[in-house]
């Protein structure tokens, strides 16, 4: 038994979608990282090379057109042959074109079901909405799927037969998660402003000892110029309705905010914190935190649009 075969164990209680396929990879004429995988039974699947497979190919660990066993990730497609694979690396462990899929059953049909698979790791900051970290469906053919399995976390052991993923073993691992209780949340009141540059939100929070704490959120669509303090913090003064709101943010955090804002066509920076003591011309924002979001530009008024058309 090889080391890889000894170490590999299917993750029945965690999300996974991994396969071990034996075949030969044939790249396309214009892209070496995109081609087809010809399986041992003659089935052909579209294939893409991951970075690790490209690196191993570059140092001569494997060559195109030679029959090898690959550690790969199957995905479903809407077009024939309805599957494609991402080749990760050659593998010495190849148990007869076996695939292991663990996920949530979302849609059950007569001879197949869709299994939704997520990543077990948390996405890096700022990449939560990236397609690489979103769940993806995998179609599994199995004529014994019970309709009651829908929304259950299930484990499937599959084979690639005639170009499709057929289950030889299925098991319900976890029941559906119970919906969380609906808690009453305070609805923030938006303070109307004359300018679209700064917008403020005031929110009250009450603790167990009935002490009330005010939280203020400022929304701006322009990057202000900070002042650097002695301890390396970025100090700001934002003018809002004849008052000045002052706050401090860490330099590393603010650099990320600026980089993100410059990459967007229209952005909104939200600064939130507790309402602190009064200053000579306003008040201080305590424990301020900042985030940058993709925003929508304000709609042009009808009068301004008509004036632009006439001009």
SULTA-V852777 format. One record per residue. N is the residue number from 1. PHI is phi in whole degrees, -180 to 180 (999 if undefined). PSI is psi in degrees with one decimal (999 if undefined). NEAR is the number of other ideal C-beta (glycine too) atoms within 12 Angstrom. Layout:
<<N/PHI/PSI/NEAR> <N/PHI/PSI/NEAR>>
This chain:
<<1/999/129.4/10> <2/-74/166.9/14> <3/-65/-41.6/10> <4/-64/-40.8/18> <5/-65/-35.6/17> <6/-71/-36.8/10> <7/-81/-27.7/11> <8/-75/127.3/22> <9/-137/129.8/14> <10/-61/139.3/25> <11/-92/91.9/19> <12/-72/-31.9/22> <13/-100/7.7/17> <14/-131/159.5/22> <15/-66/136.2/29> <16/-161/155.1/31> <17/-157/92.0/37> <18/-137/146.5/37> <19/-140/155.1/44> <20/-122/108.4/38> <21/-120/139.2/45> <22/-105/128.1/29> <23/178/-170.7/35> <24/-121/136.0/27> <25/-95/130.1/40> <26/-121/112.2/25> <27/-76/159.8/24> <28/-77/167.2/16> <29/-70/-31.6/9> <30/-104/-7.5/8> <31/-148/113.5/15> <32/-71/-21.6/20> <33/-88/0.8/22> <34/-133/129.6/23> <35/-170/-143.2/30> <36/-133/154.5/28> <37/-116/116.6/41> <38/-93/113.3/26> <39/-78/170.6/36> <40/-64/-29.8/22> <41/-87/6.3/19> <42/94/-6.5/14> <43/-69/147.4/27> <44/-120/128.4/25> <45/-124/136.3/40> <46/-59/141.0/31> <47/-139/147.0/39> <48/-130/145.8/29> <49/-95/130.6/34> <50/-76/171.3/23> <51/-60/-37.8/15> <52/-67/-40.1/23> <53/-65/-38.8/34> <54/-65/-41.2/25> <55/-66/-42.6/17> <56/-67/-34.3/23> <57/-68/-36.1/28> <58/-66/-31.3/15> <59/-95/9.5/13> <60/82/20.6/11> <61/-72/-26.1/18> <62/-154/159.6/29> <63/-127/154.0/18> <64/-64/152.6/26> <65/74/-10.8/16> <66/-85/145.4/18> <67/-78/118.4/20> <68/-137/161.3/30> <69/-96/130.0/32> <70/-116/140.0/44> <71/-85/117.9/33> <72/-143/172.0/40> <73/-122/109.9/34> <74/-77/146.5/46> <75/-136/151.6/31> <76/-89/150.1/34> <77/-130/154.2/22> <78/-84/-10.5/12> <79/-111/153.8/9> <80/-58/141.1/13> <81/-85/20.4/25> <82/70/7.3/25> <83/-145/151.3/39> <84/-146/163.1/30> <85/-130/150.4/42> <86/-109/115.0/33> <87/-81/125.5/44> <88/-96/-50.3/29> <89/-169/157.9/29> <90/-66/148.1/34> <91/-136/143.0/30> <92/-85/-8.2/22> <93/-103/110.5/25> <94/-141/82.0/27> <95/-81/73.9/27> <96/56/54.9/20> <97/53/54.0/33> <98/-94/143.9/32> <99/-130/145.6/44> <100/-124/123.6/39> <101/-130/127.9/48> <102/-130/126.3/36> <103/-176/-169.5/40> <104/-97/124.6/32> <105/-74/119.9/39> <106/-107/-31.9/28> <107/-144/125.5/22> <108/-113/128.7/26> <109/-119/-174.1/17> <110/-65/-43.7/12> <111/-121/7.9/15> <112/-157/173.3/28> <113/-152/156.2/38> <114/-100/128.2/31> <115/-113/124.5/44> <116/-91/125.1/28> <117/-118/133.2/36> <118/-115/175.6/24> <119/-88/147.6/23> <120/-81/-20.8/16> <121/-89/158.5/11> <122/-81/140.3/10> <123/-68/149.9/17> <124/-61/157.7/13> <125/-61/129.5/16> <126/91/-7.1/18> <127/-115/20.0/15> <128/-63/-32.4/15> <129/-95/4.6/13> <130/-70/143.6/12> <131/-64/-22.2/12> <132/-67/-22.3/17> <133/-109/4.3/20> <134/-90/156.8/15> <135/-68/150.7/21> <136/-132/143.3/27> <137/-87/144.9/28> <138/-127/125.5/42> <139/-86/128.8/38> <140/-122/128.4/47> <141/-90/122.1/32> <142/-162/118.9/33> <143/-86/5.0/16> <144/-112/16.1/22> <145/-71/126.1/30> <146/-84/131.1/16> <147/-56/-23.7/14> <148/-71/-8.8/14> <149/-75/-12.1/31> <150/-57/134.6/22> <151/72/5.9/24> <152/-92/151.1/27> <153/-85/118.8/31> <154/-127/158.9/42> <155/-120/134.1/33> <156/-129/132.7/43> <157/-106/123.4/28> <158/-126/167.2/39> <159/-129/146.2/31> <160/-86/107.8/39> <161/-123/120.0/24> <162/54/41.6/18> <163/78/11.4/30> <164/-135/159.2/29> <165/-90/107.4/42> <166/-110/130.2/30> <167/-83/137.2/34> <168/-110/-11.7/24> <169/-151/134.4/22> <170/-138/145.4/32> <171/-152/133.8/25> <172/-84/123.9/24> <173/-100/-47.0/25> <174/-135/144.5/21> <175/-76/169.8/15> <176/-62/147.0/17> <177/-71/139.0/10> <178/-73/139.8/8> <179/-64/141.9/7> <180/-70/148.6/6> <181/-65/141.6/6> <182/-81/113.1/6> <183/-96/148.5/6> <184/-79/124.7/7> <185/-112/145.8/9> <186/-73/128.9/16> <187/-87/116.7/10> <188/-66/144.9/20> <189/-100/122.6/15> <190/-85/128.8/15> <191/-85/122.1/19> <192/-66/139.8/13> <193/-129/153.4/22> <194/-81/-30.2/11> <195/-103/152.9/18> <196/-92/6.9/20> <197/-79/-43.2/21> <198/-126/133.5/32> <199/-132/140.1/29> <200/-121/144.3/34> <201/-128/129.4/26> <202/-112/130.8/27> <203/-135/133.3/23> <204/-99/138.9/20> <205/-127/132.9/19> <206/-113/126.9/14> <207/-91/-178.4/9> <208/-65/-30.8/6> <209/-90/19.6/7> <210/65/17.5/9> <211/-82/135.8/10> <212/-103/133.6/15> <213/-127/131.2/20> <214/-93/133.5/24> <215/-117/136.8/28> <216/-121/136.8/39> <217/-122/123.1/33> <218/-103/136.9/43> <219/-122/121.9/31> <220/-127/152.8/32> <221/-121/22.9/27> <222/-134/149.1/21> <223/-88/112.2/24> <224/-78/161.1/29> <225/-92/121.8/13> <226/-89/165.4/27> <227/-113/133.5/18> <228/-87/124.0/16> <229/-86/177.1/16> <230/-66/-33.1/8> <231/-88/12.3/10> <232/85/4.7/17> <233/-80/155.0/20> <234/-95/117.7/29> <235/-104/133.3/25> <236/-128/154.3/34> <237/-132/115.9/26> <238/-109/126.1/38> <239/-86/127.1/21> <240/-146/112.3/33> <241/50/59.7/19> <242/62/16.5/12> <243/-128/155.5/24> <244/-116/122.0/22> <245/-101/119.9/37> <246/-110/141.7/35> <247/-158/165.7/40> <248/-127/143.6/30> <249/-135/147.0/36> <250/-62/144.8/22> <251/-63/-40.0/20> <252/-64/-40.7/15> <253/-65/-42.9/25> <254/-68/-34.0/32> <255/-63/-38.7/19> <256/-66/-39.7/22> <257/-62/-44.7/34> <258/-65/-43.0/24> <259/-62/-43.3/16> <260/-67/-41.1/24> <261/-65/-38.4/27> <262/-70/-20.6/15> <263/-86/-3.3/14> <264/-109/148.8/21> <265/-70/-40.9/12> <266/-144/125.4/18> <267/-126/162.2/26> <268/-134/124.0/30> <269/-102/121.7/38> <270/-104/122.7/28> <271/-113/118.8/40> <272/-121/146.8/28> <273/-179/172.5/31> <274/-79/145.5/24> <275/-74/115.4/31> <276/-97/-160.7/21> <277/-69/157.2/12> <278/-72/148.5/14> <279/-113/-175.1/16> <280/-63/-33.5/11> <281/-124/10.6/16> <282/178/-130.6/25> <283/-150/167.4/26> <284/-104/142.3/26> <285/-100/118.0/36> <286/-92/145.2/21> <287/49/51.2/19> <288/-72/141.5/34> <289/-128/146.5/24> <290/-127/143.3/38> <291/-141/149.8/27> <292/-117/133.6/31> <293/-129/157.3/22> <294/-75/123.8/18> <295/-113/172.6/22> <296/-110/130.4/13> <297/-63/145.6/13> <298/-63/142.4/15> <299/-70/140.5/9> <300/-76/136.9/13> <301/-67/159.0/11> <302/-64/-37.6/10> <303/-65/-41.9/10> <304/-68/-39.4/13> <305/-64/-39.6/12> <306/-67/-38.0/11> <307/-66/-38.6/11> <308/-65/-37.8/11> <309/-67/-43.1/10> <310/-66/-35.4/8> <311/-73/999/7>>
